[in-house]
Each structure stands twice: as structure tokens, then as C-alpha cells.
């Protein structure tokens, strides 16, 4: 049995380690930097660097790296050893404050959206002291921000840190208006539930589409999927349980608060959920989690798939971003309390979130936009592309009563009774949950359910923080100058409800009637990545981000270019992979099986003198006709890919990839899946859905 408290954070240069190893004055100066946003003195950095190096050496580390999050969707690192030469030809282990606080990776080799040309290579990484350093694989990893020579953000962390500062500043103003002069910091806390698939490694290695794209581009429906609902929360298979145990232990060593693990709805799908922590650390931890998931899987002969939709016909994988805000005095600002209808402060912060989500539906949709997530949104327990808020019956009734100026009829909490006396009774929640809602209130937090499993949570939280900061800023400005504070608060709540109640929807997000109702309400419906990305560079959105210094105009334009280019590149890789698999694997396999059928039919006629060859002839004819159609569709896709590459302008190219290339891919797949369903297993060239989804015994 492992000693979890002793193991937890053992590979992290944590607050406890710093208290133990840093001089008191150095530790206190560093805390002032992290908690109050003060600048870090270079002398302090030198002291921290020495202590960090000594700790890392004791843990067996030989190298250090500035660990950062460029706009690639994954992390990046360049490793340098601690060695420094001595005059006698030996080495010493050295690490300075300058090396701690600054690095210099090649900025032109990462996505920059035109901010950096090839010959403009210089970029900088800067130590983020709010996120703890950790040891991974014998290397000290130092979480950093990444910017260009001109200071533009080229990463996910920098805008997130900016948005945290903006929300902190505005929330403190609003709390001061409510009389809370003891609050020095308002923090965003996040818990990111991570869904994933596990499949046998030997089968993964035989699927070119999984290797190159992370999803199956072909695959006929298996006889059994998730329709029996027997996998969800089911008993965990021993091989998967062993993987999950090692995953927990590796994450605990790195200070990741891995809490819950279970089977998800689809076969071979699972979930890990952590305990809430500061959004900056939660973002780092989620990136670490995805990396460790993949690494540990290989040790167990498995491959971890983080693509949003690796298999058609069953659930895709999402990432539920549980978001809340709290003070350094221990108050959760989204906690309704026992009498939420009387809790004016809670209602004001609730209204700020409601206004932010309604006003910035476009930005929230953009924050979860990716080619993979486009496949997932709208079905199989993923929310629709239309943004709405689920508040539940009680809060919705409270807001209705406030808007109408009526007294709210308080509902007594009832005990849950299931008709068996031996079972304990417990308080029943006043409202149900809604799995189809993109943005659901779940007691004292909001669950943003639209994120795809492979996405960083940084962008979604950057948008949320900024949008809510704007609403709080406007509320604080209104209330700070109010002659009658209570009356001003009441009027603000009533007005906000009237202006933004269209965003509240507690019903079934999958219902077609909701799509029509959402359109009637004027809510946006942006089903694909090319549909939503133009909204990113609208003047009102540029103004929002520039006002709170989250992004500059140049940074937003670069991200717009990067996201569209990525969309085109992903679809191009998928299309080229489909064509390669079709010509080198599918066609030869089907032609071989068709030939075998024909030879069997001919042998029956010539050798056995039997005229009844209907089965072989009918199947051969079906395969031959479908193969001919498939070949024509290959030509259509090949032509569409060639045409796409000629299109000038990244938005027009992305639109064409969506409308023409992706449509041709879907047509090809339909025929390929028919061919798979009618070709003998002995001839089919790669593992089927049955093999992949049920291959772990």
C-alpha cells in the first residue's frame, strides 16, 4: 500500500517545500509576488533558483526546462542540464535566477498567426511564480509564459493570467460596494473533468487514421455499442484498474488532485475528475494530466485517445469545466446560501454571469471551437452548439418572482424516500441536473460542458473571466455611486433579468423545438469552427479584450489566423489519410475478397457442376458496385483537396474544407463502411470497431 499523503506533491516545489528551504524573508517576498502581484526582485530569484536546484538534484533531476503552452494544443519544453564547467576540467551543478526567470525558445517555429516571420526567431519564456515547479522524467519543469520579441502573447497562459487579474480587480470593487473591505484577492477556481478512451496498443498501431489523426476515419457500426448502458459506472476491468491506479499515483506525485475515476457511457471510455483549485494551476494540471494519461497507458500496452470523437455512433469525449469564484476570506461568491432569494450579493454575481454569457455567446462558442469538437457538439450527451444557461427550477422561479415584483414562495427541502425503510433518508436537492445544457449551474458553480477533451481549458476560462469581469465592472460602477444602495441593487437585478433572461433554458437541449425557440430568442447557432471564428475579430470583441488588456488587436488577429489554419491542416491530414488508406488498404482488401468470391462461384460451376452460386455472385456484385462508387468518391475527394490548396484567404479556404472536403470525406466513409460490413474479417486490413471498443479484456 502506498502512503498517499507522503506521496502527494513529492515531485513538486510546493509552498511547503519553499517554506522549509527558503529564508523567511525570501519566502515572504515571493508570496507577496504571487498573492499581491508585486514585481519579483532579481536577488529573490537567485535565492529561489539555488534552493530549487538543490531540491531538484536531491530528487535525481539533472536538467531543467521552461515548460510552456504554445498555441499548438500541447505543451513544449527545451531541456538544459545544470552542469557548468570548472577551471580544472570538471563540472559543477549550477542554476541562476536569470535562468529561472527567463528562457529563449525559437518563437518563429511555433504558431504565431503572422506575428513572427521565419527570420524573426527570438521569443521569451518567463517564469510564472503562481504555478509550482515540478520534476518529470529527471527534469525540473518550470511553468512559464511565452511571448514574442515584441511582447505579444504566443501562448495560452499569458492571456489567462491577464484575465485573472481583470476579474480580481473588478470583483474587489463590487465587493467593496457591498462593504467587504477585508477582501484582498478574488480567485477563479476550476475543476476540469477529463474524459478519454483506452484501446489496445497493438490495434492502434494497425490503424493509420488513429496514428495520424487521433480518430477513426472509417469504421462500420459494431453489433453492440452503448445502447444497453451497461458500461457507465460499471465494474472496472482489472487491466484498466491497474492503469488508473498508476495514473493516480503519478498524478499525486505531481500535486494533481485526482479524485474520481469511473467508466463513462461508451465502451472503452473513462473519466478522471480532480478537486477544484486555482484556474491557473488547474490549467497546468490538466495539461499534465493529459500527458501523463498517454505515458502511463503505454506502460500497460494501451493507447489513450483524447480526440473529441474517436468513434462514430457512440459518445465523444468532453471536458467539463467547473468554474466558480471565491475570496481569500473563504467566501464562494456563487454560493446561494439557505435563502438565495434574500442573498443580494449572490444574485448580483449570478446576474453578472448571466449577462456575460448572453452578451458573449460568440466568444464562448469560439473558446471551444476545434475540428474534433465540431463532430461532438449536439449529440450523445454533448451539449448543442447553441449557448444557454441552466439554472434549475428554484433559481429560475426566484428570478421570475424578482422580475415580477412578487414574493417568492420558499420551498421546504424534502427528504428523499425510495420506499425501502432500511435505506437512509437524505435531503433532496431542490433542482435536477441537465446534461444537455452547455452552461449549467450546479449548486455553487457553473459547469461549462462544451469543451472538447483534447482542448486546453485556458481559452475557455480566459473568455469566461473576461466576460464576467466586464459585467462586474459595469455593476460596480453603477452601485458605487448609488444614493440608495439597496434600491440600486434591486433595480440592477430586475433590469439584468429582463434584458438577459433569454439565455436561460432548463429543457432538453437536443430537442429540435429548442433550435427553433433559440432562433426566436435571437441566440446564436454556430455549428462549425469556420462559422464561429469570424466573430473573434469583430470590433466589439476586440474592444472588450483591449479594454481589459487580455489581448491586443494583433494578438486576436493572430489567433484567428492560427485557428483557421489549424482547421484547414487537420482536415487536409484527415483527407489525405483517408485517400491513402483507401488506395493501399481498403481497395486491395476488397478486390482480393471479391476475387475469392468469383473464384469460388466459378469453381462451383466448373468443378462441382452446381449452378446455384447466388450467394457468391450477389455479394461479389454488391462489393463490385460499391467499390466502383467508392473509387469515384475517392476522385471527388482528391479533387476537392487539390482545389482547397489553391484558395487564397484562410477564411475562404476553411469554408471550402468544411463544405466540400469534409462532405466528400463523409461520402467516402459511407461506402467504405458498407464494404467493411460485407468483407470477410480475414481480408479486412485493420481492426474494426468491435476490436477497438471491446479489445481490452
Helices and strands as residue ranges (DSSP letters): H 4-7, H 15-21, H 24-36, H 42-58, E 63-67, E 79-81, E 83-85, E 91-93, H 97-101, E 102-103, G 107-109, E 123-127, E 134-136, E 139-148, H 157-177, E 186-200, H 201-204, H 208-213, H 238-253, E 258-263, E 269-274, E 277-278, H 279-299, E 302-305, E 318-327, G 340-342, H 344-359, H 361-367, H 371-376, E 389-390, H 392-404, E 415-416, E 426-427, E 439-441, E 446-452, H 458-480, H 485-500, G 501-503, H 512-521, H 529-533, G 534-537, H 539-547, H 553-581, I 582-586, H 587-606, H 614-646, H 650-656, I 657-661, H 662-678, H 689-693
